[in-house]
Amino acid sequence: MVFRIMKHTKNYMAILLLILIAVLPALSADPIELPLADLKVRIGTEYSGRIPHEWAETVRGVHTRLKTRENVLALTLDACGGAAGKGFDTALISFLEREQIPATLFINARWIDSNPELFSKLALNPLFEIANHGLLHRPASISGRSVYGINGTRNVSELVDEIEGNARKIAALTGKRPRYYRSGTAYYDEVAVEISRRLGHEVIGFSILGDAGATYRTEQVKAALLKAVPGDIAILHMNHPAGQTAAGVMAAVPELKRRGVRFVKLSDYPLE
């Protein structure tokens, strides 16, 4: 009798061991290596029941500055895509190239689709690093919050699509997965920021509003940039050639250089 019990126990243990061998690799795998459908299930399960309490540009976990006292300024340029945002500010990018000014480019999937050759050229330019500006340029929410009349992602699954869809697109085109994410509108709830980090992205805000969605006039852009202090991150746009962003940057850069400001990419310094 005892022998039969021991025999059955060994069988159960063997079966259990086989199950663990099969399951543990999937449980321990980096979630971003999973197929997208499986990733959405994994993240949805992890964050089930979470209720966000913040909704702003600077919720917990959003980085707005570089962690340094050196006299540096990070220019970040958004390319939002869509019918009204698929343009390319040739004057702005050409100026940065002539002056050898680095920048971090937050590019939306819709802009990539409208400008595939330009995207490839920018991605190959060592002056620039490519960052994630989402799949459909939606605010980052897990409950459908909206801002500026733009509806945010409605749940965890849509948020994962918004971030990971474009991350995988960029990685497939460039061979390099983006490290940084800025949502459409730069609005977040704090749970969305946590999920962004779970997906391998640091969420980037800003300390200088450089062009207010490319609506600032030349003097406003210049004045905003000249307020820079060490470690600032400026947000500007590279997808509205009809705006005055390029002229404002060109007006501000000589004075900033005279003040000893160095221009850097986000990856050059830790984030604050």
Wavefront OBJ file of the C-alpha trace (Angstrom):
o trace
v 0.000 0.000 0.000
v 2.750 2.406 1.002
v 4.721 1.445 -2.094
v 1.735 2.193 -4.365
v 1.279 5.644 -2.752
v 4.980 6.432 -3.194
v 4.817 5.287 -6.794
v 1.829 7.529 -7.551
v 3.451 10.446 -5.702
v 6.575 10.114 -7.849
v 4.392 10.113 -10.966
v 2.594 13.286 -9.861
v 5.890 14.963 -9.072
v 7.277 14.003 -12.453
v 4.206 15.429 -14.183
v 4.435 18.604 -12.127
v 8.113 18.950 -13.001
v 7.343 18.588 -16.710
v 4.665 21.289 -16.436
v 7.061 23.639 -14.665
v 9.750 23.027 -17.276
v 7.248 23.949 -19.991
v 5.768 26.998 -18.248
v 8.664 28.667 -16.448
v 10.492 29.949 -19.559
v 7.353 31.795 -20.668
v 6.814 33.242 -17.199
v 10.405 34.389 -16.849
v 10.835 35.664 -20.421
v 11.169 39.364 -21.025
v 7.589 40.360 -21.880
v 8.658 42.453 -24.878
v 9.928 39.261 -26.507
v 6.410 37.793 -26.536
v 4.085 37.960 -29.555
v 2.035 41.135 -29.312
v -1.226 39.322 -28.546
v 0.418 37.387 -25.706
v 2.110 40.537 -24.446
v -1.238 42.316 -24.173
v -2.637 39.418 -22.159
v 0.423 39.381 -19.876
v 0.392 43.132 -19.195
v -3.401 43.191 -18.902
v -3.238 40.505 -16.229
v -0.447 42.252 -14.336
v -2.312 45.565 -14.218
v -5.844 44.235 -13.797
v -7.854 46.304 -11.356
v -5.459 49.243 -11.240
v -7.199 52.614 -11.048
v -5.225 55.719 -12.045
v -5.510 58.907 -9.981
v -3.313 61.323 -11.947
v -3.750 62.866 -15.374
v -1.184 65.422 -16.514
v 2.036 66.006 -18.440
v 4.146 65.516 -15.322
v 2.673 62.574 -13.425
v 4.907 60.306 -11.353
v 7.609 58.642 -13.421
v 7.784 61.193 -16.247
v 11.311 62.521 -16.767
v 11.484 66.243 -17.474
v 15.198 66.997 -17.126
v 18.679 65.540 -17.468
v 20.403 64.686 -14.212
v 23.439 66.941 -14.522
v 24.761 70.356 -13.592
v 26.673 70.660 -16.827
v 25.586 73.433 -19.164
v 23.740 71.182 -21.594
v 20.371 71.311 -23.354
v 18.549 68.378 -24.951
v 16.451 69.241 -27.983
v 13.624 66.760 -28.549
v 11.670 67.034 -31.794
v 8.250 65.459 -32.272
v 6.867 64.171 -35.575
v 3.205 63.472 -34.924
v 1.886 62.214 -38.241
v -1.722 62.281 -39.363
v -3.353 64.415 -42.040
v -2.204 67.716 -40.524
v 1.095 66.528 -39.076
v 2.931 64.516 -41.713
v 5.101 67.350 -43.011
v 8.866 67.684 -42.635
v 10.669 70.842 -41.535
v 13.629 70.624 -43.872
v 14.941 74.014 -42.750
v 15.078 72.920 -39.113
v 16.794 69.574 -39.695
v 19.210 71.036 -42.259
v 20.223 73.720 -39.751
v 20.881 71.142 -37.043
v 22.982 69.134 -39.487
v 25.017 72.171 -40.584
v 25.628 73.216 -36.989
v 26.232 69.617 -35.843
v 23.546 69.925 -33.172
v 22.296 66.560 -31.924
v 18.660 65.899 -31.082
v 16.305 63.121 -30.033
v 13.484 62.578 -32.531
v 10.132 61.316 -31.223
v 8.474 59.838 -34.293
v 4.932 58.535 -34.671
v 4.161 55.495 -36.822
v 1.869 57.533 -39.093
v 4.714 59.949 -39.850
v 6.990 57.019 -40.683
v 4.386 55.639 -43.088
v 4.110 59.029 -44.812
v 7.871 59.622 -44.944
v 9.646 56.248 -45.186
v 12.737 57.502 -47.025
v 13.154 60.505 -44.750
v 12.786 58.270 -41.718
v 15.504 55.925 -42.953
v 17.824 58.865 -43.581
v 17.229 60.328 -40.122
v 17.689 56.954 -38.441
v 21.091 56.545 -40.097
v 22.311 60.005 -39.076
v 24.506 59.717 -35.935
v 23.459 63.227 -34.890
v 19.995 61.934 -34.089
v 18.481 59.161 -32.017
v 15.013 57.790 -32.733
v 12.416 57.666 -29.956
v 8.839 56.375 -29.771
v 5.920 58.793 -30.255
v 3.263 56.114 -30.429
v 1.283 54.264 -33.060
v -1.702 56.616 -33.479
v -0.549 59.649 -31.448
v -2.941 59.022 -28.549
v -2.699 60.268 -24.969
v -1.479 57.481 -22.656
v -4.393 56.359 -20.504
v -5.798 53.062 -19.263
v -9.316 54.499 -18.913
v -9.908 56.551 -22.057
v -9.071 59.990 -20.681
v -8.866 62.710 -23.310
v -7.098 66.052 -23.715
v -7.207 68.762 -26.409
v -10.131 66.866 -27.934
v -8.000 63.761 -28.538
v -9.225 60.501 -27.004
v -6.638 58.532 -25.078
v -6.153 54.793 -25.139
v -9.180 53.202 -23.485
v -7.569 50.317 -21.644
v -4.308 48.466 -21.040
v -4.573 46.530 -24.294
v -4.904 49.700 -26.381
v -2.047 51.323 -24.485
v 0.231 48.351 -25.199
v -0.744 48.578 -28.875
v 0.044 52.308 -28.891
v 3.507 51.913 -27.361
v 4.623 48.501 -28.486
v 3.194 48.713 -31.992
v 5.453 51.625 -32.853
v 8.400 50.288 -30.854
v 8.380 47.116 -32.921
v 7.934 49.089 -36.130
v 10.972 51.248 -35.354
v 13.019 48.217 -34.313
v 12.141 46.373 -37.527
v 13.156 49.354 -39.678
v 16.305 50.380 -37.823
v 17.502 47.264 -36.026
v 17.352 49.169 -32.746
v 14.520 49.253 -30.235
v 13.716 52.768 -28.937
v 14.505 53.555 -25.280
v 12.282 56.599 -24.864
v 8.546 57.217 -25.226
v 6.442 60.363 -25.368
v 2.719 59.982 -25.846
v 0.615 61.936 -28.280
v -0.117 65.252 -26.451
v 2.471 64.264 -23.774
v -0.364 63.452 -21.336
v -0.392 60.368 -19.096
v -1.951 58.715 -16.129
v 0.527 57.254 -13.669
v -0.425 53.630 -14.411
v 0.249 54.211 -18.110
v 3.707 55.477 -17.181
v 4.342 52.297 -15.176
v 3.266 50.193 -18.133
v 5.503 52.199 -20.465
v 8.462 51.346 -18.260
v 7.344 47.715 -18.131
v 7.626 47.802 -21.911
v 11.211 49.017 -21.694
v 10.619 52.738 -22.245
v 11.548 55.743 -20.157
v 8.778 58.333 -20.438
v 10.025 61.749 -21.486
v 8.325 65.034 -20.722
v 9.986 68.429 -20.959
v 11.081 71.421 -18.926
v 10.961 73.898 -21.829
v 7.857 74.270 -23.990
v 9.738 75.224 -27.126
v 7.074 75.855 -29.744
v 3.641 74.870 -28.321
v 2.885 72.413 -31.091
v 4.629 74.595 -33.696
v 2.234 77.478 -32.988
v 4.827 79.858 -31.496
v 6.198 82.713 -33.542
v 9.946 83.071 -34.068
v 10.484 85.363 -31.089
v 8.467 83.105 -28.788
v 10.538 80.055 -29.737
v 13.737 82.036 -29.254
v 12.618 83.390 -25.870
v 11.613 79.929 -24.657
v 14.973 78.395 -25.564
v 16.969 81.268 -24.079
v 15.455 80.458 -20.681
v 17.413 77.197 -20.675
v 19.312 76.180 -17.563
v 21.659 73.184 -17.221
v 19.899 69.880 -17.835
v 16.762 71.209 -19.525
v 14.783 69.168 -22.051
v 13.063 71.226 -24.756
v 10.093 69.983 -26.757
v 9.780 71.211 -30.350
v 8.228 69.899 -33.566
v 9.814 68.857 -36.848
v 6.599 68.104 -38.763
v 5.207 71.603 -39.401
v 7.384 73.306 -42.028
v 4.916 76.186 -42.324
v 5.496 77.122 -38.684
v 8.251 79.303 -37.282
v 10.012 76.683 -35.161
v 13.056 76.552 -37.438
v 13.441 80.332 -37.475
v 13.189 80.472 -33.695
v 15.782 77.749 -33.213
v 18.128 79.448 -35.660
v 17.718 82.722 -33.768
v 18.366 81.147 -30.357
v 21.283 78.821 -31.091
v 24.025 81.450 -31.610
v 23.204 83.092 -28.274
v 22.986 79.743 -26.495
v 26.397 78.781 -27.868
v 27.786 82.136 -26.754
v 26.594 81.247 -23.250
v 28.500 77.984 -23.413
v 25.486 75.702 -23.843
v 26.211 72.285 -25.357
v 23.470 70.410 -27.168
v 23.068 66.722 -26.331
v 20.861 63.700 -26.908
v 18.798 62.187 -24.110
v 21.038 59.125 -24.036
v 24.090 61.239 -23.214
v 23.020 61.759 -19.574
v 20.968 60.082 -16.851
v 17.388 61.300 -16.545
v 15.870 63.216 -13.681
l 1 2 3 4 5 6 7 8 9 10 11 12 13 14 15 16 17 18 19 20 21 22 23 24 25 26 27 28 29 30 31 32 33 34 35 36 37 38 39 40 41 42 43 44 45 46 47 48 49 50 51 52 53 54 55 56 57 58 59 60 61 62 63 64 65 66 67 68 69 70 71 72 73 74 75 76 77 78 79 80 81 82 83 84 85 86 87 88 89 90 91 92 93 94 95 96 97 98 99 100 101 102 103 104 105 106 107 108 109 110 111 112 113 114 115 116 117 118 119 120 121 122 123 124 125 126 127 128 129 130 131 132 133 134 135 136 137 138 139 140 141 142 143 144 145 146 147 148 149 150 151 152 153 154 155 156 157 158 159 160 161 162 163 164 165 166 167 168 169 170 171 172 173 174 175 176 177 178 179 180 181 182 183 184 185 186 187 188 189 190 191 192 193 194 195 196 197 198 199 200 201 202 203 204 205 206 207 208 209 210 211 212 213 214 215 216 217 218 219 220 221 222 223 224 225 226 227 228 229 230 231 232 233 234 235 236 237 238 239 240 241 242 243 244 245 246 247 248 249 250 251 252 253 254 255 256 257 258 259 260 261 262 263 264 265 266 267 268 269 270 271 272
